[in-house]
């Protein structure tokens, strides 16, 4: 998977768009994967530094 991600980044940089687009695209795909199996209509995401550090621990 890492090889594929690296290749994608190289191709994105060569194509010229802002490299942060790949990060945004990955974030939106992740949200989709959270939402698809869900049965509710609201998703709460804690994007604060403290929230991320708690999840990583």
RAUR-V74905 format. One record per backbone hydrogen bond with DSSP energy under -1.0 kcal/mol. NH is the residue of the N-H (numbers start at 1). CO is the residue of the C=O. E is the energy in kcal/mol with one decimal. If there is no record, write none. Layout:
nh co e
NH CO E
NH CO E
//
This chain:
nh co e
5 1 -2.4
6 2 -2.7
7 3 -2.5
8 4 -2.3
9 5 -2.3
10 6 -2.3
11 7 -2.4
12 8 -2.6
13 9 -2.6
14 10 -2.2
15 11 -1.8
16 12 -1.1
21 18 -2.3
22 19 -1.0
24 20 -2.3
25 21 -2.9
26 22 -2.4
27 23 -2.3
28 24 -2.5
29 25 -2.3
30 26 -2.1
31 27 -2.2
32 28 -1.9
33 29 -2.0
34 30 -1.7
35 31 -2.2
36 32 -2.5
52 48 -2.4
53 49 -2.5
54 50 -2.1
55 51 -1.8
56 52 -2.2
57 53 -1.8
//
